[in-house]
Amino acid sequence: MPSARFERITATIRFRLMLFMIAVVVVLVIAAMVGVRQIYRTSLLREFDQGLKADIKRVGKEIHKNFPHWKRLEESLQDIALAHSLVKWFAEVYDEHGNRIATGGYRPTDLPPLSGPADGKPRDELPYRLVVATFEEPGLATYTMRIGAHRRSYEETVGLLDETMFVRSLVIVLLAPVGGYLIALRATRPIAHIIATAARLQPSRLDERLPIRGTGDELDRLSQTINGLLDRIAVYINRSREFVAHAAHELRSPLAALRGSVELALNHQRSPEEYASLLSDIIVECQYLSNLVNRLLILAEGDAGLPSVRGQTTRLDRIIRESLDMFEAVAEMQGIALQASPLPAAMVPGDEFYLRQVVRNLVDNAVKFSPPGSTVRVDLRIDGQRRHAVFSIADQGPGIPEADIPHVFERFYRGNKARSHEPNRRSSGLGLSICHTIVEALGGTIAFDSELGRGTTFTVSLPLADADQAAISDARTDLAAVPTPAVG
C-alpha cells in the first residue's frame, strides 16, 4: 500500500538525513540573507551619509566664496544638485534668525520647519535623510545649512537586493531536497552494503566480510569493527565445534569400555571374583567419565564468564597447603619431594572450587612429570606494588619440547607421554586449559618457563582482594566454622 511504502521511506536514515540537510540549508540561507541584507543596508546607509557630510563641507565653502551674494550661492547649489541627478538632493541655507536665504536642487514641499540640533550628524525626517550643520563666517554671522536627499533611491537599492536574494534563496531551497537526497544516498550507500552483507551471513558460513573503502571515516571504522566482531564470532564457533568434537571423542572411549565390560559380563555365567573385577573396571571408567564431565563443565562455565566467581574471595595459601597435603602421599610413593616456602596469607577474588582446580591441576602435573628422586618446589609471595598474589610451582622433569610450547594451554592437547613417569596414566588434555580459563576469568595471568632436561615452572598471578571483601569473607568462614547447636 502507498501509505505503508511512505512510512518505510520516512523511517529510513536516508530520509531523516535528507530532512536534516534541508533544514540546515534553509536555516543557513535565511541567516545568510538576513546577515548580508543588514551588512549591505548598513554599508549603503553609511556611504549615503558620508556623501551628505561631504556636501555639507562643500556648501560651507560655497557660502564663504559667494558671501554675501546669495544669488550666486543658489547658482552654485544648483550646480552641486546636478551631480546628484539620480536622487532628490536639496540644500537650504538659513541665517541666524532662521530665515532661508538660499536653496538649491530639489524643492520638497513636505519638509518640516528647521528644528533639532545642528550637530552635523545624519538623521531621518521621513521620507528624507538629512544633515543639519552650522557655518560661521569669521567676524560676520552664523549660518545654518540643511542638506538632504530622498530615501527612495536608497530604499529601491535595498529592495532590489532583497528581491535578488529572495529569488536565489528560493532556488537554493527548491534544489536542497534534490541535493540532500543525492548526498544522503551517497552517504548511506555503505550502510546498505553493511545491511546486505549482514543479512547474508549464516552461522555455517562466516567467511564473508564487509568491504573496506579505505576512506578512514566512521563507516570504514564501523566496517572494520564489524569485521573484527565476525572474526571473533568465527573463532568462537570454530572453537565450540572443535570442543564438541573433542568432547564426543573423549566420551566415546569410556562409554565403549563400559559397554564392552557389561556385554562381557552378560555373555555367560561368571564367578563372583570375575564379576567383582568387571565391576571394578566399570567404576574406574565411571570415575574417568565423571572427572571428564566435570572438567568440560568448568570449561563451559569459563566460556560463559564463570559467573559464580564474582563477589567471592578465597584464602589462596590455605588451598595450596591443602593441595600439598593431599598429594604428599602420592609424591612420597613415587620418590618425589614436595617442598614449599612459608606461605603468606593471600586473600584473592574467586570461588574456592575453581581455585582448588587450578592449584591441584598444577601440582598433579608437576608430580606426574617429575622423575623419582626429584623435587617439586612450591612458592607463594605477595607483590605489593602490583597488589597481586604470585603462586609458582617448579618441577625437575624433562621440560616441554619447543614444538609443544604453543599448544600447552589448548584444549584436549596432549604432549609426549614419554615425558611422564606414568605413561599408562590416562589424560584428557584439559588440565592446563582449565587453569588458563579460570585464571583469566579471575583477572590474573598464568605463564610458564621450561628448559629441556631441567624442568618446568608454572607461575600464576592473581589480584589481591580488597580489604572489605577479605573481611567479609573471613567473617563468613568464621561463621561456617561455628557448630550448630542441637535442637530439642
Number of C-alpha atoms within 10 A of each C-alpha: 5 7 8 9 10 10 10 11 13 13 11 11 14 22 17 15 18 21 18 14 19 22 16 13 18 18 13 12 19 16 12 14 18 14 12 15 17 13 12 15 18 12 12 16 18 13 12 18 19 13 12 24 21 10 19 23 14 13 23 19 13 16 25 14 13 14 13 10 11 15 14 16 23 22 15 18 23 18 13 19 20 13 11 14 11 9 18 18 26 22 26 21 27 19 16 13 9 13 12 15 14 20 23 21 24 18 13 13 6 9 11 9 7 16 8 7 11 15 10 17 13 20 13 12 14 12 12 19 21 25 25 25 20 19 21 14 12 8 6 7 10 14 21 22 26 21 26 29 23 20 20 14 13 17 14 11 14 18 14 12 16 16 12 12 19 15 11 14 18 14 11 16 19 13 12 20 17 13 16 21 19 14 16 20 18 12 14 17 13 18 17 12 14 18 12 12 14 15 9 10 14 10 9 9 9 15 12 14 17 20 14 15 12 8 9 11 9 9 17 17 15 16 20 17 13 16 18 13 12 19 16 12 14 17 13 13 15 13 13 14 12 14 17 13 12 16 17 11 11 18 16 13 13 18 15 12 15 20 13 14 19 16 11 13 15 11 8 7 9 12 8 9 9 12 17 12 13 18 16 13 16 20 13 14 19 16 13 17 18 12 13 19 15 12 18 18 13 20 22 16 16 18 14 10 16 19 11 12 18 13 12 16 23 24 21 26 21 16 19 23 14 14 18 20 12 12 15 16 13 14 22 13 10 17 16 23 18 21 15 15 10 11 17 15 14 22 25 24 24 26 20 17 12 20 23 19 19 24 22 21 19 22 24 17 15 27 30 21 22 28 20 17 11 17 20 22 18 23 18 23 18 19 14 9 6 11 14 20 24 21 21 20 22 24 27 25 27 19 19 21 15 11 9 13 13 9 14 20 21 15 21 20 17 15 16 10 14 10 17 19 16 15 13 8 9 9 15 17 18 22 23 20 21 25 26 22 23 28 21 16 20 21 12 17 18 20 12 15 13 20 15 13 12 12 19 23 21 18 19 22 24 26 21 24 23 13 10 9 18 20 14 13 20 16 12 11 12 10 11 10 9 8 7 8 6 5 4 3
